Amino acid sequence: DLALRRLRLVEDIAAARDDIEGACGQSPLLWATTARADAQSLSHRQARRILAESSRPILLLLGTGWGLAPSVMREVDAILEAIRGVDGYNHLSVRCAAAILLDRLLAAER
């Protein structure tokens, strides 16, 4: 229940950005995920460093099995590297991908 009380519903990505800017005092960087391999992607290591060194908020967008719309992908500041599994399999449910991604970005170093 505590986690659900923290949620705020918004109409679209622009409204989410505005909401974050109002709460944090600065516009968030917009990061997206994709299952596709992309040479231009931001590695999880690079993303961790940005999160550690910057005070700027991040709005992380996770797509569905069909991915995010091309119009959304054109607007993002960075695309995070795809989560790779054994034998190249990387089609995960959004919940699983989110959990793995949050662990890779926010978990304490071991």
Residue, then its C-alpha position, 0 to 999 in steps of 0.5 A: d500500500l505504501a508504494l501505491r500511495r506514492l504513485r501519481l497518474v498523469e495524462d502523458i509524458a509531457a505532463a510527467r516531465d512537468d510534474i517532476e520539474g515542479a517537484c524537483g525544480q529542474s526538468p528531468l532527463l528522459w531515458a528509454t529502454t528497448a530490447r533492441a541492440d543499439a550501438q548508441s545506447l547508454s551502458h548501465r555503468q555509464a547510467r550509474r555514474i550519471l545518477a551518482e554525479s548528477s542531481r538532475p532527476i531522471l524519467l525512465l520510460l519502459g515500453t511494452g512488448w512492442g516497444l515505445a513509439p518511434s515519436v517517443m524514442r526521438e525525444v529521449d535524451a538517452i536509450l539504455e542498453a538492452i538487458r541481455g540474457v543467456d543465448g541472446y534472449n531478452h524478451l522480458s515482461v515489463r515488470c521483470a525488465a524494470a526490476i533488473l534495470l533498477d537493480r543494475l542502476l541503483a543497487a549498492e556495489r558488491 
